[in-house]
Amino acid sequence: MKSLISIITLLMLNLIAFGQGVNFEHITFDEALAKAKAENKLVFMDCYTSWCGPCKYMTETIFPQEKAGEFFNPKFVCVKFDMEKGEGPELAKRFGVRAYPTFLILRPDGTVQHKIVGGGDLDRFIAKVEKGLNEKTSL
């Protein structure tokens, strides 16, 4: 009986894991760059603050959507940093982040490919990110 309950619990956890939104990893900036290089991906970095309303909207409403996960997870190593804590202040200075939310698309070597300031609805936000994926339309 215990094994049956364990199996059912594992299956339920697997179902919950699939179909979720953006998988923001809790790793350092350098670890994100290394992982992006190893996986041949870009880094998507959410630069936020705890007091920022639009940042909270993106975190609570946009990024948890299944469609967001389907778009971001295969293409990016996704990370988020509070620009006022931990590595955040140094990253804000390094990348010139002055407004929130700011989203950066970074190459595995740490250079900026694209920068988006402000959030919005998912479809328009994905369109902005897609613009950043194209070398001709990115920064």
N, C-alpha and C positions, 0 to 999 in steps of 0.2 A: 504494500500500500504506500509506504514512504517513497519507494522508487517511482511509482506512478505519479505521485504528487510532485516529485522533483522533476520528472520529465515534462509534465504539464506546465510547471512554472518556467522551465527553460524555454519551452515553445512559446509561451506568452511573452517572455522577455525578448525573444528573437523577433516576434511579430511587432512588438513595440519599437524595436530598434530600426526596423525597416519602415520606410514611409515617413521618417521624421525630417525635420528641417536641417538647417546648416549645422554641421559638426564642427563647432569651435573647439580647438584643442587647447588644453592647458599646458603649454610648453613655453620655453623661453624664445625670444626672438631668434637667437642663433640656432636653436634646435629647429625652429620653423624653416629657416633657410636651408639647413642641412637636409631636412626631410623633403622639402620641395625639390632640391637638387636630386636626391635619391629616387624620388618618384616622378621626376620630369614634370613637375607642376609649377605653378606660380603660387605666391603667397597672397592671400586676401586678408588684409588687416583692418579690423574695426577699431578706430581710435575714438574712444568715448570718455565721458566723465559721469560720475554718479548722479550729478544734479541736472543733467541734460534731458529735457523732455523728449525731443526727437530721437535721442539715443535709446531711451527706454522703449519708445514706440517700435523702433526697428528690432530691438531685442525681443520684445514681448509679442509683436504682431507679425512682422515680416519674416524674420529669420526662422521661426518655428514651422513655417508652412512647408508642406511636402514639396511643392514646386520649387521653392528656394533650395532645399536640400538636393533635389535632382539636378539643379543647375550648378550650384557651387561645389558640392562635395567631389565630383569627379575631376574638376579642373584645378582646384586650389587646396593648399594647406591653409585652413582658415584659423585665424587667431584673433583675439581681441585684447586690447590693453587699455586700462584706465590711465589716461594721460596725466593723472595727478598722483599716481602711486607706483611703486615698484620700478620697473623699466620704463614706464610711461613718460615721465618728464624728459628723460634723455632721448627717447624715440620722438617725442613731440618736437624737441629742438632739432634733432637730426633731419627730420622730414618737413619741418616748417608747418606743423599743424597748429592752427590758430583758431579754428572754428570746429564746432561739434554738431553732429558726428562728421568725421572725416574718414573716408575709406581709401585704402591704398592697395593697388595691385603692384606687387613687387616681384622682380625677377629673383631667381635663387642666389644671385650674387649680391643682393641687397639694394640694387638700384630700382628707382621708381619707374614703372611702366605707365601708370595712370593714377590719377587722384580724383576722387569724387567728394564734394562737400555737400552735406545734406542728405536726407533720406527720401522717403516717398513711398508710393505704392509699389508693389512687387514688380509688376510688368515694366513700369518706367525705370525702376532701379536696375532690373536685369538688362534693359536696353543700354543704360549708361555703362554698366560693367562690360557688356559685349563690345561697346565702342572702345573700351580700354584693352580688350583682348587683341584687337586689330592694331598692329604696329603703325598703320597708316593713319588711324583715327585716334590713337592714344596720344598722351602728352609727349 
